[in-house]
Amino acid sequence: MEPGTEVIDRPSARVLVLDEDDCALLFRYRRPQGGTLWAMPGGGLEGEETHEEGARREFFEETGQRIDAVGPWIWKRDHVWKWDDKHYRSIERIYLLRSPRFEIDLANAQPLELEYLIDWRWWSRREIEDDTAEMFVPRRLGELMRPIVEGALPDVPVDTGA
C-alpha cells in the first residue's frame, strides 16, 4: 500500500458456526481483483449497531436463520484489505455459534453480497488445514479451530492475524 493511501475503518462481526460434526459454515466469494476466498458469515456493522447486533443481523441476511444471541467472542481480527479501488481496515469480532446443520436461505441477502457470492459449504477443520489451493479468512482458520472443536474456549479473544 502506498503512503498516504486512505484506509476506511470497517467495524465488523462474524460468526464461526459449527454444526454437530464440528464443521464450519463458510461462504465462497469472488474477489474483484481476481481469485476467491472462503469466509465466515458476517460483515460490517450498520449505524450504531453493537458487534452482537451486527453478528445476528448479518447471520440472518446471509443464512436465513434467526438467532437470539451469539455465543462467546472467541477471536479478533484487525486487517487492512483492498476491495475494488478502496482500502478497508476490518476491525472484527468473531463469535462462536453451535447449531445443527441447516439449509441456506439467501432471500434476505444484500445485493452486493449476492453479486460476489459463489457458493457455500460446511468444512471440517481437517479439510480446511489440508486444502492448500483455497484461501480461507482468516488464513489460519483450521489451526484456530482446533482448540475450539476440542472444547477449549479462550479466556480472552485470540488475535487471528490476517
C-alpha positions in Angstrom: 0.0 0.0 0.0 1.3 3.4 -0.9 2.0 6.0 1.8 -0.9 8.4 2.2 -3.5 5.8 1.0 -6.8 6.4 2.6 -8.0 3.5 4.7 -11.6 3.2 5.8 -12.3 1.7 9.2 -14.9 -1.0 9.0 -16.0 -2.4 12.4 -17.3 -5.9 11.6 -18.8 -9.0 13.2 -18.5 -12.6 12.1 -19.9 -15.9 13.3 -17.9 -19.2 13.4 -20.9 -21.5 13.2 -20.1 -25.1 14.0 -22.5 -27.9 13.3 -22.9 -31.2 15.3 -19.9 -32.6 13.5 -17.7 -29.5 14.2 -17.9 -28.4 10.6 -17.8 -24.7 9.9 -20.1 -23.0 7.5 -18.1 -20.9 5.0 -19.1 -18.8 2.1 -17.0 -18.5 -1.1 -16.7 -15.1 -2.6 -15.3 -13.8 -5.9 -12.7 -11.1 -5.2 -12.9 -8.0 -7.6 -9.1 -8.2 -8.1 -9.3 -11.9 -9.0 -9.4 -15.2 -7.2 -11.8 -16.3 -4.5 -11.9 -16.6 -0.7 -13.8 -18.6 1.9 -15.2 -16.6 4.9 -17.5 -17.0 7.8 -20.9 -15.3 7.8 -20.7 -11.7 8.8 -19.8 -8.3 7.7 -19.7 -4.6 8.5 -21.8 -3.0 11.3 -24.5 -0.6 10.3 -25.1 2.7 12.1 -24.9 2.4 15.9 -25.2 -1.4 16.0 -23.2 -3.3 18.6 -21.0 -6.1 17.3 -23.5 -8.6 18.7 -26.4 -7.0 16.9 -24.4 -6.8 13.7 -23.5 -10.5 14.0 -27.1 -11.5 14.4 -28.3 -9.3 11.5 -25.5 -10.4 9.2 -26.1 -14.1 10.1 -29.8 -13.7 9.3 -29.2 -11.9 6.0 -26.6 -14.5 4.8 -28.2 -17.7 6.1 -31.9 -17.0 6.6 -31.5 -18.3 10.2 -32.5 -16.0 13.1 -30.5 -16.3 16.3 -31.4 -14.8 19.6 -27.8 -14.5 20.8 -24.3 -15.1 19.5 -22.0 -17.3 21.6 -18.8 -16.2 23.2 -16.4 -13.7 21.5 -13.5 -16.0 20.6 -11.4 -14.2 18.1 -10.5 -10.8 16.9 -9.0 -9.7 13.6 -7.6 -6.3 12.5 -6.7 -6.4 8.9 -6.3 -4.0 6.0 -7.5 -5.2 2.6 -8.4 -3.8 -0.8 -11.8 -4.2 -2.5 -12.1 -2.7 -5.9 -10.1 0.6 -5.6 -10.6 1.2 -1.8 -8.7 0.1 1.2 -10.5 -1.1 4.3 -9.4 -1.9 7.8 -11.6 -4.6 9.2 -11.8 -4.5 12.9 -13.6 -7.8 13.5 -15.1 -9.6 16.4 -15.7 -13.3 15.7 -18.3 -15.1 17.8 -18.9 -18.8 18.2 -22.3 -20.4 17.5 -23.1 -24.1 17.8 -26.0 -25.1 15.6 -27.4 -28.2 13.9 -26.6 -28.1 10.2 -29.2 -26.1 8.2 -30.1 -25.1 4.7 -29.1 -21.7 3.5 -31.8 -19.2 2.5 -30.5 -16.1 0.7 -33.8 -14.3 0.5 -32.6 -11.6 2.8 -29.1 -11.2 1.4 -27.9 -7.8 0.3 -27.4 -7.3 -3.5 -23.7 -6.7 -3.1 -23.3 -10.0 -1.2 -25.2 -11.8 -3.9 -23.1 -10.2 -6.6 -19.9 -11.7 -5.2 -21.2 -14.9 -3.5 -20.3 -18.1 -5.5 -21.0 -20.9 -3.1 -21.2 -22.2 0.5 -20.4 -25.4 2.3 -19.7 -26.9 5.6 -15.9 -27.6 6.1 -14.2 -29.8 8.7 -11.1 -28.4 10.4 -9.0 -31.1 8.7 -10.4 -30.2 5.3 -9.5 -26.6 5.8 -6.0 -27.4 7.1 -5.4 -29.8 4.2 -6.7 -27.6 1.4 -3.7 -25.6 0.1 -5.5 -24.4 -3.1 -8.2 -22.3 -1.4 -7.8 -19.0 0.5 -9.5 -19.0 3.9 -10.2 -16.0 6.0 -8.5 -15.8 8.5 -5.7 -17.7 6.8 -5.0 -19.8 9.9 -8.7 -20.8 10.2 -8.1 -24.5 10.5 -5.4 -24.1 13.1 -7.5 -21.6 15.1 -10.5 -24.0 15.0 -8.5 -26.9 16.7 -8.9 -25.8 20.3 -12.5 -24.7 19.7 -13.6 -28.1 18.4 -11.7 -29.7 21.3 -13.8 -27.6 23.7 -11.1 -25.2 24.8 -12.6 -21.7 24.5 -10.2 -18.8 25.0 -10.5 -16.7 28.2 -9.8 -13.6 26.1 -10.3 -13.2 22.3 -7.4 -14.6 20.3 -5.8 -12.4 17.6 -6.3 -14.4 14.3 -3.8 -12.4 12.2 -4.6 -11.8 8.5 
